[in-house]
Amino acid sequence: MAAELEICGASLLARRARREVPRCSDRAVDQATNLDLADFHVRFLVVDDIWIPLGENMLIETFRPVWDRAIDGFGNNGPGVRRKTQLTSPWDVLHPSRPSARNSTPSPALTPNLLLSRIDDYFAGRPLPTSPRAVREQQASEAAAIEDAADEA
C-alpha cells in the first residue's frame, strides 16, 4: 500500500502521511476475519486543514458511500473511558475480530442480519428502515460525547 501512495514534495505532512497511512489503513481490515486488504484501494489528496470538511462533504454527497448511508461508519477507535458501555459498532458487528471491539457491549438490536438487510435495501434503492431505538440512543450519546470533548479541547 505504501508503494501506491504517491505524495509530491517533502513537506512535514507528506512525510507523516507516508509513515501513518500504511499503519492506520490496514489495521481495521487486517484484524477482521472476513476482509482482505488486497480488495481495497486508497487515494489521498493532501490539503490544508481548512479544506478537509468541504472535501469530505463533497465526496460523501457525490459518491454516497454505504458506510455513511446504511451503516454508521467504520467503527470506533481505541479504548476510552466509555468503552465498556459503548455498543459494538456496526463495523465490528459485520467484520468481527478487532481487539478493541472485544471490550464493547454487544447490542441485541444490532445484528449482522439487520445490517446486511440495510445494505441490501440501500443498494436496491429501497427506503432504509429506522435503526432500532437502542442503536439510535447509543449513536446520539456518542455524538454528544464527541461534541463535549471538542468543546473541552
Number of C-alpha atoms within 10 A of each C-alpha: 15 12 7 9 14 13 15 8 9 9 10 8 14 15 12 11 18 16 12 12 15 14 13 10 14 16 12 22 20 14 16 19 12 11 14 12 15 9 7 11 8 9 7 10 9 12 10 8 8 8 10 13 10 11 13 11 11 12 12 15 11 9 9 13 14 15 15 13 14 23 19 14 14 15 17 19 10 9 14 10 7 11 18 15 12 21 24 24 25 24 21 23 19 19 19 19 17 18 14 15 24 14 15 19 14 18 16 10 12 19 14 15 11 16 19 14 14 22 19 14 15 17 10 9 9 11 10 14 11 9 16 12 10 14 19 12 12 17 16 12 13 15 12 12 13 12 12 11 10 9 8 7 6
